[in-house]
Every structure is written in C-alpha cells, then in structure tokens.
Amino acid sequence: MAAAAQRLVAAVVVLVACLALPAARGLNITAMLNGYPDYKMFNKYLSETKVCDEINARESITLLVLGDGPMSTLVLDADQSLAGIKNALRLHAILDYFDPKKIRGLPDADTMTDTLYQAGGDAAGKMGNVKISTLDTGKIAFASANPGGKYEATMVKAIKQMPYKLSIMEISAPIEFDGLFDTPSATNLTRLLEKAGCKRFASLITSTGVLKTFEDAMDKGLTLFAPNDDAFDAKGAPDVKKMPSADLVTLLKYHALPSYNPKPTLKTVSRAMRTLASTASGKYNITVDTRGDAVTLNTGVDKSRVAATVIDDTPVCVLTVDNLLMPVELFGDAPAAAPSPDDAAPAPSPSVADASPPAPPPADAPSKPADHKEMKASSAVALRSVVLGALATAVCSFVLL
C-alpha cells in the first residue's frame, strides 16, 4: 500500500508539472510582425506569397526582415512580380537559429548558411546560400554567397529571439543576386502540363474548354492538381471517353482550387476546400490529409498523393497527383481505393477537430493569423484535457487500491 501511495504521489507531481508548462505552440510569424508597423510591407508579402506558411512549419529559423523603405526597393527590383518577391523572401529566411551573440562567436569570417530559397526547389543552378560575417567596423553583415555577393546588408537591430527556434533581425538592405527574380511563367499551361507527363489531362482541358476556365482564374489565384498519364489507366479510374460531357467538365474543374495554395500551405489546411466545381451547398469540395511531409487529397471516394510541384508562379501553382480525383457526387457508388502503405500505418491520435462539433460551411483555407491562433488555442485545450483525464484516472486507481 505504501509503495502504491508513493507511485501515485510521483505520478501526481509529474502531471502537475505538465499542467504548469505553457501550452505547446507553433510559430505564427505574421501575428508576431503585426506588432511592428515598420515591417508592414514585408509582412504583407509574407502573407501574399504564402512564405509565412513555410516559416511557421520550421523547427528553427532566422528571419531577416526589411523596413518599408528597403522592402520597396526589393519590390521594384523584382518588377513587382509576386513570384520574384517570393524568391527573395525565401532567401531572407535562414534555416538555422542565429542571434547577435551567436554570430559574433562564429569561428569563420564567412559563415555559409542554407535558406528557404533552396528548400523551395527554385535554386537550380544557383547557390542560394547566405553568408554571415562580423565586419571590421563591428557590424554584423549578410550577403548572397553567389559569386560577387557583397556585404551590403547589415544588422540594424535584433527584434525577437526565441532561443534555438526563432530569431528575427532587421537588416539595412535586401539580399539579392543576379537571377534571383527569374521565375518560370504559367502563361502556357498546356505546355507545362505536357512537359510534366500530364499530356492526357492537358488534352482534355483543351478539348472541353475547361482550359479557358483555368486561365480566367489565374489572376485571382489558381491551384491545379494535374493527374499524370498513368492515372487514367489505373484500376478503378473512370473511362473519360464514355462520360457525359457535363460530368467530364465537372470532373476536370474538380482538379483545381480557386486560390493559391502551394504544397507548404496545403499542409496547414484543416478543413474542406472549395474547388472550381464546388457549389453553394458545399458539394464537390475536397479535404487534405497530412502526415509528415506527405500531402494527400481525399475526395470521399479515393485518395491521391500530391507528388511534385510543376510550377509555383504566385498566384498560380501547378502540382501533379498520382490518381484521378473522383468526387463523391459523381462516383459515390465506386469501390473505395485500396489503402496505401501509409494509410495502413497506425493512425495518429485524434485531433481536437475530430471531437469538435460540426464545422461551418467549408471555405478556402487562408493564411491568416486568426486561423493559426484558433488552431493553437484548440490544441492547448486538448493537451490540458488529456493531462487532467490522466490525473483523474491516477486518483481513481489509488482510491480503488
């Protein structure tokens, strides 16, 4: 009995300590920068390009922010191209934690660092690194590691540090290099699809006139899920040649979102998303499942992995998928697809959303601070509920003893 009592006391101490800890929180970079009006333009473009979602997903990152004056220079240098600005913002996000004290203690005069620009896959043929140094004047400076990169950007001040997780520092000038703003264009959509191995999809959207629908949506935002050619011959795939023309048009429109959602942003989606086929009553929506770096689209009939990024030309993103996306409204009687090895793995613990009341009507998933705060608050409540439940169980066990 005494041993049992000691074990209970130890368990209670651990549980109380857990309750005393602050709730685990991820980053919300846009919310953090909202409190600094000098970086309003920088923060605006973090949201518009969705680079904020890439930053929030990182375990450790250093962000080099620009005041409105230097940021205006960057926007002009990029010729106001959102895709070019996105490249630059990624270059200003270093994939490690650096604060002034750590930088001044670096042994090398030119310390090379990796950036989000490289992680985004746009650095083909370019170094995409940023080098850090402490100048003879004592100033901390940053430059592109590409040939000819000069230390023209110096640290103005340290803004916020969360040791080993997040460091935000203001710099005096943008970091640039020749070719930084060069981005592929989505103007010829069918050619891009053909080169990516999606010739049959390209042919169908052209012959049905759906290509025009996609092109009209590009200015406001478009995310296209293009099935590869093998997807049309896969087991369970519909024979598109025998489909009524209206159903085929709906099927093709179902493969596009009327908003810009690159793969890192899809990882943050926690509710059903509208497609170009969606109706006011919520039909033809699609949900996203995320496990680690894998993103899967769930139609209610089948699932398909988001395989690769064909082009990320803000506000247009073209992604390839392994299977045709079959909406339940058209193929509700189709047999469910066999589970993939990932699907067969043990399911993760239920999230708060699984136990919540029915969600409001689906909408596109924006990258807004309010959404991130809501999700974090729910996670905190769930954590505390689990701990309290464990505490109650431990107490009951002791009483029974």
C-alpha positions in Angstrom: 0.0 0.0 0.0 2.8 2.4 0.9 4.6 1.6 -2.4 1.4 2.3 -4.3 1.0 5.6 -2.5 4.5 6.7 -3.4 3.9 5.8 -7.1 0.7 7.9 -7.0 2.5 10.9 -5.4 5.2 10.7 -8.1 2.6 10.5 -10.9 0.7 13.5 -9.5 3.9 15.5 -9.3 4.7 14.8 -12.9 1.2 15.6 -14.0 1.1 18.9 -12.1 4.4 19.9 -13.6 3.0 19.2 -17.1 -0.1 21.3 -16.3 2.2 24.2 -15.2 4.1 24.2 -18.5 2.9 26.6 -21.2 0.9 25.1 -24.0 3.0 24.0 -26.9 2.7 26.5 -29.6 4.0 26.7 -33.2 5.1 29.8 -34.9 2.8 32.5 -36.3 5.2 34.9 -38.0 2.6 37.2 -39.4 0.9 37.7 -36.0 4.3 38.4 -34.4 5.2 41.0 -37.0 1.7 42.7 -36.8 3.0 44.4 -33.7 5.8 46.2 -35.7 4.4 48.8 -38.1 7.8 49.4 -39.6 7.6 46.0 -41.3 4.0 46.2 -42.6 5.0 45.8 -46.3 7.4 42.9 -45.5 4.6 41.2 -43.5 2.1 41.8 -46.3 4.2 40.0 -48.8 4.9 37.1 -46.4 1.1 36.5 -46.5 0.5 37.1 -50.2 3.3 34.8 -51.3 2.4 32.2 -48.5 6.1 32.2 -47.4 4.6 32.6 -43.9 3.3 29.1 -44.0 6.8 27.8 -44.9 8.3 29.7 -42.0 5.7 28.6 -39.5 6.4 25.0 -40.3 10.1 25.2 -39.5 11.5 24.0 -36.2 14.4 26.5 -36.3 14.7 29.6 -38.4 16.2 33.1 -38.6 14.2 35.7 -40.5 16.0 38.8 -41.8 13.2 41.5 -42.2 13.2 44.7 -44.1 11.7 48.1 -43.2 9.2 49.6 -45.6 12.0 51.6 -47.4 14.3 48.7 -48.2 11.3 46.5 -48.9 10.1 49.0 -51.5 13.5 48.7 -53.2 13.2 44.9 -53.3 9.7 45.1 -54.8 10.9 47.4 -57.5 13.9 45.2 -58.2 11.6 42.2 -58.7 9.5 44.3 -61.1 6.5 43.8 -58.7 6.4 40.1 -59.6 5.0 38.1 -56.7 6.9 35.0 -57.8 10.2 37.0 -57.8 9.3 38.6 -54.4 8.6 35.1 -53.1 12.1 34.0 -54.1 13.7 37.0 -52.3 11.7 36.4 -49.1 12.8 32.8 -49.1 16.4 33.9 -49.4 15.9 36.1 -46.3 14.9 33.1 -44.2 17.9 31.2 -42.9 17.3 27.5 -41.9 19.1 27.7 -38.5 19.0 29.8 -35.3 21.3 32.9 -35.2 21.2 35.7 -32.8 23.8 38.5 -32.5 25.7 36.8 -29.7 26.0 33.5 -31.7 27.1 35.4 -34.8 29.8 37.3 -33.0 31.1 34.0 -31.7 31.4 32.3 -35.1 34.9 31.0 -35.8 34.7 31.6 -39.6 34.9 35.1 -41.2 32.3 34.0 -43.8 29.8 31.5 -42.4 27.7 29.8 -45.0 24.0 29.1 -44.2 21.1 27.4 -46.0 17.9 29.2 -46.8 14.2 28.6 -47.6 15.0 29.6 -51.2 17.0 26.3 -51.5 14.3 24.3 -49.7 11.7 25.6 -52.1 13.4 24.0 -55.1 13.9 27.2 -57.0 17.7 27.3 -56.6 18.6 25.0 -59.6 21.9 26.2 -60.9 22.2 28.8 -58.2 23.8 28.6 -54.8 21.0 30.2 -52.9 23.1 30.4 -49.7 23.5 33.4 -47.4 26.9 34.2 -45.8 27.3 35.9 -42.4 30.2 37.9 -41.1 31.2 40.4 -38.5 32.9 43.3 -40.3 36.0 45.2 -39.0 33.6 48.0 -38.0 31.9 45.6 -35.6 28.7 45.4 -37.6 27.1 42.1 -38.4 26.6 41.7 -42.2 24.8 39.4 -44.6 25.3 38.7 -48.3 24.5 36.3 -51.1 27.1 33.5 -51.3 26.8 33.6 -55.1 29.9 34.9 -56.9 30.1 38.7 -56.5 28.0 38.8 -53.3 28.9 41.8 -51.2 28.2 42.6 -47.6 25.8 45.5 -48.2 23.1 44.3 -45.8 24.0 45.0 -42.1 22.0 44.2 -39.0 20.0 47.2 -37.8 18.7 45.6 -34.6 17.6 42.3 -33.1 13.8 42.3 -32.9 12.8 39.0 -31.3 14.6 35.8 -30.1 13.2 32.5 -29.1 16.4 30.6 -28.4 17.1 27.8 -30.9 13.7 28.2 -32.5 13.2 31.7 -33.9 15.3 34.8 -34.4 14.1 38.0 -36.1 16.6 40.7 -37.1 16.1 43.8 -39.2 18.7 44.4 -41.9 19.5 47.6 -43.8 19.2 46.4 -47.4 17.8 43.4 -49.3 20.0 40.5 -50.1 20.0 39.8 -53.9 21.9 38.2 -56.7 21.7 38.0 -60.5 18.9 35.6 -61.4 17.1 35.7 -58.0 13.9 37.1 -59.6 13.9 34.9 -62.6 10.9 32.6 -62.4 9.1 30.2 -64.8 5.8 31.5 -66.2 2.5 29.8 -66.2 1.3 31.6 -69.3 1.4 28.4 -71.4 -0.4 26.0 -69.1 -0.8 23.1 -71.6 2.9 23.1 -72.5 3.8 23.0 -68.8 1.4 20.0 -68.3 2.8 18.1 -71.3 6.4 18.5 -70.1 5.3 17.2 -66.6 3.9 14.0 -68.0 0.3 15.1 -67.9 -0.5 15.2 -71.7 -3.9 13.4 -71.4 -5.1 15.9 -68.8 -3.8 18.8 -71.0 -5.6 17.4 -74.0 -8.9 17.0 -72.0 -9.0 20.5 -70.6 -8.3 21.9 -74.1 -10.9 19.9 -75.9 -13.6 20.6 -73.3 -12.9 24.3 -73.0 -12.0 24.0 -69.3 -8.6 25.4 -70.1 -10.3 28.8 -70.5 -11.8 28.5 -67.1 -8.4 27.8 -65.6 -6.8 30.7 -67.4 -9.5 33.1 -66.3 -8.9 32.1 -62.7 -5.1 32.7 -62.8 -5.1 36.4 -61.9 -7.0 35.9 -58.7 -5.4 32.6 -57.7 -5.3 29.0 -59.0 -4.0 25.7 -57.7 -4.2 22.9 -60.2 -3.9 19.2 -59.4 -2.8 17.5 -62.6 -3.0 13.7 -62.8 -0.2 12.0 -64.7 -1.0 10.0 -67.8 -0.9 6.7 -65.9 -3.7 7.8 -63.7 -6.2 7.5 -66.5 -5.4 3.7 -66.9 -5.3 2.9 -63.2 -7.7 0.3 -61.7 -11.0 2.0 -60.7 -10.4 5.1 -62.9 -13.4 6.1 -64.9 -13.4 5.8 -68.7 -13.5 9.5 -69.5 -14.4 8.8 -73.2 -17.8 7.4 -72.1 -18.6 10.1 -69.5 -21.4 12.7 -70.3 -19.7 15.9 -71.4 -21.2 17.9 -68.4 -19.9 15.3 -65.9 -16.4 15.4 -67.6 -16.3 19.2 -67.3 -17.2 18.9 -63.6 -14.5 16.2 -63.1 -11.8 18.4 -64.7 -12.9 21.5 -62.7 -12.7 19.4 -59.5 -9.0 19.2 -60.1 -8.5 22.9 -59.4 -8.8 25.3 -56.4 -9.8 28.9 -56.9 -7.0 30.1 -54.7 -3.2 29.9 -54.5 -2.1 27.0 -52.2 1.4 25.7 -52.7 2.3 22.4 -51.0 3.6 24.0 -47.8 0.3 25.9 -47.4 -1.8 22.7 -48.1 0.0 21.2 -45.0 -1.7 23.8 -42.9 -5.3 23.2 -44.2 -7.6 21.7 -41.6 -11.0 21.9 -43.3 -12.6 21.0 -46.6 -11.6 23.2 -49.5 -13.7 24.6 -52.4 -12.8 23.5 -55.9 -13.7 25.2 -59.2 -16.6 22.6 -59.4 -17.9 23.5 -55.9 -21.5 24.6 -55.4 -23.0 27.0 -52.8 -24.4 23.9 -51.0 -20.9 22.6 -50.3 -20.8 19.9 -53.0 -17.6 19.0 -54.8 -15.3 20.1 -52.0 -12.0 18.3 -51.2 -10.1 17.6 -48.0 -6.4 17.4 -47.3 -4.6 14.8 -45.1 -1.1 15.5 -44.0 1.4 13.1 -42.5 4.9 14.4 -42.1 6.0 15.9 -45.5 3.4 13.8 -47.4 0.2 15.6 -48.5 -2.8 13.5 -49.7 -6.1 14.7 -51.2 -9.2 12.9 -50.1 -12.3 13.1 -52.2 -14.5 10.7 -50.2 -14.2 8.1 -52.9 -10.4 7.9 -53.4 -7.2 9.4 -52.2 -4.2 10.8 -54.2 -0.8 11.9 -53.2 0.4 15.3 -54.2 3.6 14.2 -56.0 5.5 17.2 -57.3 5.4 20.9 -58.0 5.4 21.7 -61.7 5.4 25.4 -61.2 4.9 27.9 -58.3 4.3 31.2 -60.0 2.4 33.2 -57.4 -0.6 33.3 -57.6 -0.6 30.1 -59.7 0.6 26.7 -58.5 0.5 23.5 -60.6 1.0 20.2 -58.7 1.0 16.7 -60.0 -1.1 13.9 -58.4 -0.9 10.2 -58.7 -4.6 9.4 -59.3 -7.7 11.0 -60.8 -9.6 12.9 -58.2 -13.1 11.4 -58.2 -15.7 13.4 -56.4 -18.2 11.5 -54.3 -21.1 13.4 -56.0 -20.2 11.7 -59.4 -18.6 8.4 -58.2 -20.3 7.8 -54.8 -21.0 4.2 -55.8 -17.4 3.4 -56.8 -15.5 1.0 -54.6 -13.1 2.6 -52.2 -9.5 2.7 -53.2 -7.2 0.1 -51.6 -5.3 1.7 -48.7 -1.7 2.7 -49.4 1.1 1.6 -47.1 0.9 5.0 -45.4 -2.8 4.5 -44.8 -2.2 1.1 -43.2 0.1 2.6 -40.7 -1.2 3.2 -37.2 -3.5 6.3 -37.2 -2.3 9.3 -35.2 -4.1 10.3 -32.0 -7.4 12.0 -32.7 -7.1 15.8 -33.0 -9.3 18.3 -31.4 -11.1 18.9 -34.7 -12.2 15.2 -34.7 -14.0 15.7 -31.4 -15.4 19.2 -32.2 -19.0 20.0 -33.2 -19.6 20.0 -37.0 -17.5 22.7 -38.7 -19.1 25.7 -40.5 -19.6 25.5 -44.3 -16.2 24.8 -46.0 -14.2 27.6 -47.4 -10.7 28.1 -48.8 -8.0 27.9 -46.2 -6.4 31.4 -45.9 -3.0 32.1 -44.2 -4.4 34.4 -41.6 -3.2 34.9 -38.1 -6.7 34.4 -36.7 -6.8 30.8 -38.2 -3.5 30.0 -36.7 -4.4 31.3 -33.3 -7.7 29.4 -33.3 -5.9 26.1 -34.1 -3.2 26.7 -31.4 -5.9 27.5 -28.7 -7.7 24.3 -29.6 -4.5 22.3 -29.3 -3.8 23.8 -25.9 -7.3 22.9 -24.6 -6.8 19.4 -25.9 -3.5 19.0 -24.2 -4.8 20.1 -20.8 -7.9 17.9 -21.2 -5.7 14.8 -21.8 -3.5 15.6 -18.8 -6.5 16.3 -16.5 -8.0 13.0 -17.6 -4.8 11.1 -16.8 -4.7 12.8 -13.4 -8.3 11.7 -12.6 -7.5 8.2 -13.6 -4.5 8.0 -11.4 -6.5 9.3 -8.4 -9.3 6.8 -9.0 -6.8 4.0 -9.2 -5.3 5.0 -5.8 -8.8 5.1 -4.2 -9.5 1.6 -5.5 -6.3 0.3 -4.0 
